[in-house]
Amino acid sequence: MLRTRDCGSLRTEDIGASVTLAGWVDRRRDHGGLIFIDLRDRYGVTQIVFNPETSSATHEVASQMRGEYVVQVQGKVAPRPAGTENRGLATGEIEVVAGAATILNRSETPPFDINQDVEVDENVRLRYRYLDIRRSRVRENLMLRHRVIKYIRAFLDARDFIEIETPILIKSTPEGARDYLVPSRVQPGKFYALPQSPQQLKQLLMVAGIDRYYQIAKCFRDEDSRADRQPEHTQLDIEMSFVEEEDILALIEELFTGLIGEVKPEMRVISPWPCLKYDDAMARYGSDKPDLRFGLELHDLSDVVAESGFGVFRDTVVGGGRVRGISVPGCAGYSRSQLEELNKLARSLGASGLVTMALSDEAAGIAALTMEQVKSVAARFLTIDEVHAIAGRLEASPGDLMMIVAGEERLAGRVLGELRREMGRRLDLADPKLLAFAFVQEFPLLRWDEEVGRWDSEHHPFTAPRDEDIPLLDSAPEKAHSKHYDIVCNGLELASGSIRIHTPELQETIFRLLGYTDEEIQSRFGPLLEAFRYGAPPHGGIAPGIDRLVMILAGEETIREVIAFPKNQNAVDLTLDAPSAVAEEQLTELHLRLRED
Ligand code: ASP
């Protein structure tokens, strides 16, 4: 080894020891006589002193060192002179007095400061990711990620799970996104698809009798990037045989609770995790991934305002829509422009508008509220009884700002759900040290895809309908619920999974319901259906997203901060410059020609 110790480990116990360190020059201070170098590696920083009187040749080497040079230093560990200790640094009590030093490699001036935690444009950070990782932020996130995966592996190993790799060049398996395709050279005109998930393969492993499988799996989905989404992500893919929903959920709750206790003991988890039905989550939070760290629940006002003098409310209810609202504590004093901003947000989400009612904090209570104490454009169309009833339903207090949206049921819910999130953010209602996990269950089996005019799976087509809803598949498929479940945490979807269909008959029924022709069923899913004819056990699984999990644990806002080499928001790998053009010969070999249009 070119070193005997690392740059983070020397302490007062080591005083007097001869050591060899190697690392990067974090900082160099030339005090005329003495030169100080802070030597950095991934374990920490150690101060090295070069004294011209002890060794002038070594001092001369030090005088040539610059930031980010890679150097090796031999020397003796010594106490720092009294008064110069640095209590903020793990190695701050000691220094190494250099006896010999070698410059192992030079460095150009880096494009950004590595020894300071300064804001740097993300695209610059990604282009020079290898320098960015030298800084502490991403490096610590990667270390956390490593510990998370290590814990998961040990946990599952202790419970008889086997880690099995599945191929990356496969056939399309639908998860609701576009496929990344790979052209075949040896089979002209044919393509592999990169897995959107190993879904069908893990189910085949169940047919194969591997009753407990997992994999830290890469998944590829060609969809627009967002803070919590990029073209490829990693998930903990799990599948189990002979289980019911509760078995899988209990396993994950135990895994995550133990994991957080190990890697982030300072964070609080609410135990046991609450279970929400999808319909209740939508009704109470306007979202199937609610942030449960705060209340601000939605309430339905449709019955209260069905006969209101305010046409917007009345007509919506008569037309089959809903009027729903939330009450935000202490925001009655919002200015015109603040209200306009919220109104804009509501409209941008598709609402025709947002009705606000500010309740003066001078009222002795809701029952005592007078019309003069209500500030709203709707006030003159409403009676004070109606206002009392609305405030009562929204559990409002004097000083609150009530926000009401009228419209089609899902839309009103979604808009208010977003307003709820926004107000939670503005009022800082979410405790950053709290992890509010929950299970969401009983999702609808299908959703109507307006664009193509047909049913689509809410999860994926392998999800089992609830037993009692199977008769609905013929008569009213829109009413059927499924054995699909999600895990949500702090407003993010952290995992999705389901109990699967395991008979070929039911699986074919679902494919037909989704509009696949017999030929399509055969060509896309033939192998799975065939496998189901050879004794497929009842099975189910789940797939928590590793990037999102680590993002939450690291307190980061985007998954790019916890991925070593992420794509940027335009799906570009700036470190290696991909995607990029390829040579004409490569296209020819792949039997491809680029189109002009
Ligand atoms: N394959 C699913 C997904 O990627 C997870 C599952 O159903 O296990 O979302």
Residues whose N, C-alpha, C, O or C-beta is under 5 A from the ligand:
A	BS01	LIG	Q196 S197 Q199 I238 S496 G497 S498 G541 I542 A543
